[in-house]
Amino acid sequence: MTGTNNFSVSRYAPERGAWGRLTARDSMVRRLDWPLLFSAVALSFIGSLLVWSATRNRTELTQGDPYAFLFRHVLNTGIGFALMVGTIWLGHRTLRGAVPVLYGISVVLVLLVLTPLGATINGAHAWIVIGGGFSLQPSEFVKITIILGMAMLLAAKVDAGDQLHPDHRTVAKSLGLAVLPMAIVMLMPDLGSVMVMVVIVLGVLLASGASNRWIFGLIGAGVIGAVAVAALGVLDQYQINRFAAFANPELDPAGAGYNTNQARIAIGSGGLYGAGLFNGHQTTGQFVPEQQTDFIFTVAGEELGFVGGATIIALLGIVLWRACRIARGTTELYGTIVAAGIIAWFAFQSFENIGMTLGIMPVAGLPLPFVSYGGSSMFAVWVAIGLLQSIRVQRPLAA
């Protein structure tokens, strides 16, 4: 099911004027999912305040400019918003035809990380330094290409009316498409991103209607793979230490367990309403490492309290709720699969990020969508919002 947008351009009669074209029932603006957009914008706005609070006193990072990270975060959000608009304008169906090119680019980029062009940041060799204080994390964009690539393969014959569900051969091809970049990312090793990709693959297969044998088989293979990874020594020592600290936070309170313990102290001290923005002792004292990225939720817990943390979770919940409505509202399997992959991505990554600050999940180095500082992550999540909006905009109008 390819083609142009389902809203009728011919209805935009010239005599309507600009306002009439914008407010018409079949206009793109009217058909956007505004609760989804407002929630994503609100999360990015809150994130900018939290990033500012976490970095304004970090002179070793800001080179004396307390607004440096605030400016970059707002800039990243602006670029991400522009990418969302571009994605809506192109449409998810147009991008369907460009999947081979996008997939090839993403694979090349993750391969470049393994060359001398790659850089190690915060213990993970997962970056390409561009210069001027900017870097690129290709694994963030691999999440998108896996979703689009698997959706393209799994939905092709179903949307054409040739099949009711993807056959075994098609499922195997889609898994092969996903495994290649995942294996490269694992070699970095970037275990957190691989965990997200595994959940994305499961979400995509569930939405596609693939046989349950594939689902249970993948879960079993995942368990075996996890045991094999641990036994073969694929993980770096710091990653092993993180899992050990998760199992027993008191095992190494000054080392691997330090981040989690300090995060708990920060969140626990916030109470109901928090200490107030810029007034958190843990944040001001710089006791929580990487607070502007992986541990951004601790700033919310300490300075905005339970109310602030609950607001962030509620906004993430609205994003997931609207994405579920979009997945259910589309008439094509391709759109349903893309939306489902994004839902799995956002849901797991949000749970993992917040969970590791509370000590209920291991530290995996994953950002909180829309909130954490980081250009690659911000660009990727806003492209995902663009895909969701495109699926909604291009669905048929009710009679």
C-alpha positions as CSV (number, residue, x, y, z in Angstrom):
1,M,0.0,0.0,0.0
2,T,2.1,2.8,-1.3
3,G,1.3,6.2,-2.6
4,T,0.7,9.7,-1.5
5,N,-1.0,11.0,1.6
6,N,-4.6,9.9,2.0
7,F,-5.9,13.4,2.7
8,S,-7.2,14.9,-0.5
9,V,-5.1,17.8,-1.8
10,S,-7.9,18.6,-4.3
11,R,-10.1,19.7,-1.4
12,Y,-7.8,22.6,-0.7
13,A,-9.7,24.9,-2.9
14,P,-7.9,28.3,-3.5
15,E,-10.9,30.2,-2.3
16,R,-10.6,28.8,1.2
17,G,-7.6,30.9,1.9
18,A,-4.6,30.0,4.1
19,W,-6.6,29.7,7.3
20,G,-9.2,27.5,5.6
21,R,-6.6,25.2,4.2
22,L,-5.0,24.8,7.6
23,T,-8.2,24.2,9.6
24,A,-10.0,22.0,7.1
25,R,-11.0,18.6,8.4
26,D,-8.7,16.9,6.0
27,S,-5.7,19.1,6.5
28,M,-2.4,17.8,7.8
29,V,-2.4,20.1,10.8
30,R,-5.8,19.0,11.9
31,R,-4.9,15.4,11.5
32,L,-1.8,15.5,13.7
33,D,-1.9,13.8,17.1
34,W,-1.6,16.9,19.2
35,P,-1.5,15.2,22.7
36,L,1.4,13.1,21.4
37,L,3.2,16.2,20.1
38,F,2.6,18.3,23.2
39,S,3.7,15.5,25.5
40,A,7.0,15.1,23.6
41,V,7.6,18.9,23.6
42,A,6.8,19.0,27.3
43,L,9.3,16.2,28.1
44,S,12.0,18.0,26.1
45,F,11.3,21.3,27.9
46,I,11.5,19.6,31.3
47,G,14.7,17.9,30.1
48,S,16.3,21.2,29.2
49,L,15.7,22.5,32.8
50,L,17.1,19.3,34.3
51,V,20.1,19.3,32.1
52,W,20.8,22.9,32.9
53,S,20.5,22.2,36.6
54,A,22.8,19.1,36.4
55,T,25.6,20.9,34.4
56,R,25.5,24.6,35.3
57,N,28.2,24.1,38.1
58,R,30.2,21.5,36.2
59,T,33.0,23.8,35.1
60,E,35.1,20.9,33.8
61,L,32.3,20.2,31.3
62,T,31.1,23.7,30.5
63,Q,34.4,25.5,30.3
64,G,32.9,28.2,32.6
65,D,29.7,28.7,30.6
66,P,26.8,27.6,32.8
67,Y,24.4,27.8,29.9
68,A,26.5,25.6,27.5
69,F,24.6,22.3,28.0
70,L,21.2,24.1,28.1
71,F,22.0,25.7,24.7
72,R,23.1,22.4,23.2
73,H,20.1,20.6,24.6
74,V,17.7,23.2,23.2
75,L,19.6,23.1,19.9
76,N,19.4,19.3,19.7
77,T,15.6,19.5,20.4
78,G,15.2,22.1,17.7
79,I,17.1,19.9,15.2
80,G,15.1,16.9,16.3
81,F,11.8,18.8,15.8
82,A,12.9,19.8,12.3
83,L,13.7,16.1,11.6
84,M,10.2,15.2,12.8
85,V,8.7,17.8,10.4
86,G,10.8,16.4,7.6
87,T,9.7,12.9,8.4
88,I,6.1,13.8,8.3
89,W,6.5,15.7,5.1
90,L,8.3,12.7,3.4
91,G,5.8,10.2,4.9
92,H,6.5,6.7,6.3
93,R,5.5,5.2,3.0
94,T,8.1,7.2,1.1
95,L,10.7,6.1,3.7
96,R,9.5,2.5,3.1
97,G,11.1,2.7,-0.4
98,A,14.3,4.2,1.0
99,V,14.8,1.5,3.6
100,P,17.6,-0.3,1.7
101,V,19.6,3.0,1.5
102,L,18.9,3.9,5.1
103,Y,19.8,0.4,6.3
104,G,23.1,0.5,4.4
105,I,24.1,3.9,5.8
106,S,23.3,2.8,9.4
107,V,25.4,-0.4,9.0
108,V,28.3,1.6,7.6
109,L,28.1,4.0,10.5
110,V,28.2,1.4,13.2
111,L,31.1,-0.3,11.4
112,L,33.0,3.0,11.4
113,V,32.8,3.0,15.2
114,L,35.0,-0.1,15.2
115,T,37.7,1.7,13.2
116,P,40.1,4.4,14.4
117,L,37.3,6.9,13.8
118,G,35.4,5.4,16.8
119,A,35.7,6.9,20.3
120,T,35.1,5.7,23.8
121,I,32.8,7.9,25.9
122,N,31.7,6.9,29.4
123,G,33.2,3.5,29.0
124,A,31.4,2.6,25.8
125,H,33.2,2.5,22.5
126,A,30.0,3.5,20.6
127,W,30.7,7.0,19.2
128,I,32.1,8.9,16.2
129,V,33.6,12.2,17.2
130,I,32.5,14.9,14.7
131,G,34.3,17.8,16.2
132,G,33.3,21.1,17.8
133,G,32.2,19.3,20.9
134,F,29.7,17.1,18.9
135,S,29.7,13.3,18.5
136,L,27.4,10.7,16.9
137,Q,26.1,7.5,18.3
138,P,25.1,5.4,15.3
139,S,23.4,2.7,17.3
140,E,20.5,5.2,18.0
141,F,19.7,5.3,14.3
142,V,20.0,1.6,13.9
143,K,16.9,1.3,16.1
144,I,14.9,3.2,13.5
145,T,16.3,1.2,10.5
146,I,15.6,-2.1,12.2
147,I,12.0,-1.1,12.7
148,L,11.5,0.2,9.2
149,G,13.4,-2.7,7.6
150,M,11.6,-5.5,9.4
151,A,8.3,-3.7,8.8
152,M,9.0,-3.5,5.1
153,L,9.7,-7.2,4.8
154,L,7.0,-8.5,7.2
155,A,4.2,-6.4,5.7
156,A,5.0,-6.6,2.0
157,K,2.9,-9.6,1.1
158,V,0.2,-9.0,3.8
159,D,-0.5,-5.4,2.6
160,A,-0.5,-6.6,-1.0
161,G,-3.3,-9.1,0.0
162,D,-1.2,-12.2,-0.8
163,Q,-1.0,-13.5,2.8
164,L,-2.8,-13.1,6.1
165,H,0.4,-13.4,8.1
166,P,4.1,-13.4,7.4
167,D,5.4,-16.8,6.4
168,H,8.4,-18.4,8.1
169,R,10.8,-17.5,5.3
170,T,9.8,-13.8,5.5
171,V,10.3,-13.8,9.3
172,A,13.7,-15.4,8.9
173,K,14.7,-12.7,6.4
174,S,13.6,-10.0,8.7
175,L,15.5,-11.4,11.6
176,G,18.6,-11.7,9.5
177,L,18.2,-8.0,8.7
178,A,18.1,-7.1,12.4
179,V,20.9,-9.5,13.5
180,L,23.7,-7.9,11.4
181,P,23.7,-4.4,13.0
182,M,22.9,-5.9,16.4
183,A,26.0,-8.1,16.2
184,I,28.2,-5.1,15.2
185,V,26.8,-3.0,18.1
186,M,27.5,-6.0,20.5
187,L,31.1,-5.9,19.4
188,M,31.6,-2.3,20.6
189,P,30.2,-3.6,23.2
190,D,27.0,-1.5,23.7
191,L,24.9,-3.9,25.7
192,G,22.2,-1.4,26.6
193,S,21.5,-0.6,22.9
194,V,21.4,-4.3,22.1
195,M,18.9,-4.9,24.9
196,V,16.6,-2.2,23.4
197,M,17.0,-3.7,19.9
198,V,16.0,-7.2,21.1
199,V,12.8,-5.8,22.7
200,I,12.1,-3.9,19.4
201,V,12.5,-7.1,17.4
202,L,10.1,-8.9,19.8
203,G,7.6,-6.1,19.6
204,V,7.7,-6.0,15.8
205,L,7.2,-9.8,15.5
206,L,4.3,-9.7,17.9
207,A,2.6,-6.9,15.9
208,S,3.2,-8.6,12.6
209,G,1.2,-11.7,13.5
210,A,4.2,-14.0,13.1
211,S,3.9,-17.5,14.5
212,N,4.3,-17.8,18.3
213,R,7.0,-20.3,17.7
214,W,9.2,-17.5,16.6
215,I,8.5,-15.5,19.7
216,F,9.2,-18.3,22.1
217,G,12.2,-19.4,20.1
218,L,13.7,-15.9,20.2
219,I,13.1,-15.7,24.0
220,G,14.9,-19.1,24.4
221,A,17.7,-18.0,22.1
222,G,18.0,-14.8,24.1
223,V,18.5,-16.7,27.3
224,I,21.1,-19.0,25.7
225,G,22.8,-16.0,24.1
226,A,23.0,-14.1,27.5
227,V,24.6,-17.2,29.1
228,A,27.0,-17.5,26.2
229,V,28.0,-13.8,26.3
230,A,28.8,-14.1,30.0
231,A,30.7,-17.4,29.5
232,L,32.8,-16.2,26.5
233,G,33.9,-13.0,28.1
234,V,32.3,-10.7,25.5
235,L,31.4,-8.1,28.0
236,D,33.9,-5.6,29.4
237,Q,34.7,-5.8,33.1
238,Y,32.8,-2.6,33.9
239,Q,29.7,-4.1,32.4
240,I,30.1,-7.3,34.5
241,N,30.6,-5.1,37.6
242,R,27.4,-3.2,36.9
243,F,25.4,-6.5,36.9
244,A,27.1,-7.6,40.0
245,A,26.3,-4.3,41.7
246,F,22.7,-4.6,40.6
247,A,22.5,-8.0,42.3
248,N,24.2,-6.7,45.4
249,P,24.5,-2.9,45.7
250,E,26.6,-3.2,48.8
251,L,29.1,-5.3,47.0
252,D,31.2,-2.4,45.8
253,P,29.6,0.8,47.2
254,A,32.6,3.0,46.2
255,G,32.9,1.5,42.7
256,A,30.3,-0.2,40.5
257,G,27.5,0.3,43.1
258,Y,28.3,4.0,43.6
259,N,26.1,5.4,40.9
260,T,23.0,3.4,42.0
261,N,23.5,4.3,45.7
262,Q,23.9,8.0,45.0
263,A,20.9,7.9,42.6
264,R,18.8,6.4,45.4
265,I,19.9,9.0,47.9
266,A,19.1,11.8,45.4
267,I,15.6,10.6,44.6
268,G,14.9,9.6,48.2
269,S,15.8,13.1,49.5
270,G,13.3,14.8,47.2
271,G,10.2,13.9,49.1
272,L,6.8,15.0,47.6
273,Y,7.7,18.3,46.1
274,G,11.5,18.3,46.0
275,A,14.1,20.7,47.1
276,G,13.4,23.1,44.2
277,L,15.1,23.5,40.9
278,F,18.9,24.2,41.3
279,N,18.6,23.5,45.0
280,G,19.4,19.7,45.2
281,H,22.3,18.9,47.4
282,Q,23.3,15.7,45.4
283,T,23.0,17.6,42.1
284,T,24.8,20.7,43.2
285,G,27.5,18.7,45.0
286,Q,28.0,16.6,41.8
287,F,27.6,13.3,43.7
288,V,25.8,11.5,40.9
289,P,28.0,10.8,37.8
290,E,26.6,11.4,34.3
291,Q,23.6,13.1,35.8
292,Q,22.8,15.0,32.6
293,T,22.6,11.9,30.5
294,D,21.9,8.4,32.0
295,F,20.9,9.6,35.5
296,I,18.8,12.7,34.5
297,F,15.8,11.3,36.4
298,T,17.7,11.7,39.7
299,V,17.6,15.5,39.1
300,A,13.8,15.4,38.7
301,G,13.5,13.2,41.8
302,E,15.6,15.4,44.0
303,E,14.7,18.9,42.9
304,L,11.1,18.3,41.7
305,G,10.2,15.5,44.0
306,F,7.6,12.8,43.6
307,V,5.3,15.2,41.7
308,G,8.0,16.1,39.2
309,G,9.0,12.5,38.7
310,A,5.4,11.4,38.3
311,T,4.8,14.1,35.8
312,I,7.6,12.8,33.6
313,I,6.3,9.3,33.9
314,A,2.8,10.5,33.1
315,L,4.0,12.3,30.0
316,L,5.9,9.2,28.8
317,G,2.7,7.3,29.4
318,I,0.7,9.7,27.2
319,V,3.3,9.2,24.4
320,L,2.9,5.5,24.7
321,W,-0.9,5.7,24.9
322,R,-1.2,7.9,21.8
323,A,1.3,5.6,19.9
324,C,-0.9,2.6,20.8
325,R,-3.9,4.4,19.4
326,I,-2.1,5.2,16.2
327,A,-1.0,1.5,15.9
328,R,-4.6,0.4,16.3
329,G,-6.0,3.1,14.0
330,T,-4.0,2.3,10.9
331,T,-5.4,0.0,8.2
332,E,-2.0,-1.2,6.9
333,L,0.2,-3.8,8.6
334,Y,3.3,-1.8,7.7
335,G,2.1,1.2,9.8
336,T,1.1,-1.0,12.6
337,I,4.5,-2.7,12.8
338,V,6.4,0.6,12.7
339,A,4.2,2.0,15.5
340,A,4.6,-1.2,17.6
341,G,8.4,-1.1,17.2
342,I,8.5,2.5,18.4
343,I,6.2,1.6,21.4
344,A,8.5,-1.3,22.4
345,W,11.5,1.0,22.1
346,F,10.2,3.9,24.1
347,A,8.5,1.7,26.7
348,F,11.6,-0.5,27.5
349,Q,14.1,2.3,27.3
350,S,12.1,4.5,29.7
351,F,11.5,1.6,32.1
352,E,15.2,0.7,32.1
353,N,16.4,4.3,32.5
354,I,14.1,5.1,35.4
355,G,14.5,1.6,36.9
356,M,18.2,1.8,37.1
357,T,18.0,5.1,39.1
358,L,15.7,3.3,41.5
359,G,17.8,0.2,41.7
360,I,15.3,-2.1,40.2
361,M,17.2,-2.5,36.9
362,P,20.9,-2.8,36.1
363,V,22.8,0.2,34.9
364,A,22.9,-0.1,31.1
365,G,23.8,3.4,29.9
366,L,20.5,4.2,28.2
367,P,19.2,7.8,28.0
368,L,15.6,8.8,29.0
369,P,13.8,9.6,25.8
370,F,13.3,13.3,25.2
371,V,14.8,14.2,28.6
372,S,18.4,13.1,28.7
373,Y,21.1,15.2,27.1
374,G,22.4,13.8,23.8
375,G,22.1,14.7,20.2
376,S,21.9,11.3,18.6
377,S,19.2,10.1,21.0
378,M,17.2,13.3,20.7
379,F,17.3,13.1,16.9
380,A,16.3,9.5,16.8
381,V,13.3,9.9,19.2
382,W,11.9,12.9,17.3
383,V,12.2,11.0,14.0
384,A,10.2,8.3,15.6
385,I,7.5,10.8,16.6
386,G,7.5,11.9,12.9
387,L,6.9,8.4,11.8
388,L,4.0,8.0,14.3
389,Q,2.5,11.3,13.1
390,S,2.9,10.3,9.5
391,I,1.1,7.0,10.1
392,R,-1.8,9.0,11.7
393,V,-1.9,11.7,9.0
394,Q,-2.0,9.2,6.2
395,R,-4.7,6.9,7.5
396,P,-8.0,7.1,5.6
397,L,-10.6,9.6,6.8
398,A,-13.8,8.3,8.2
399,A,-16.8,8.8,6.0
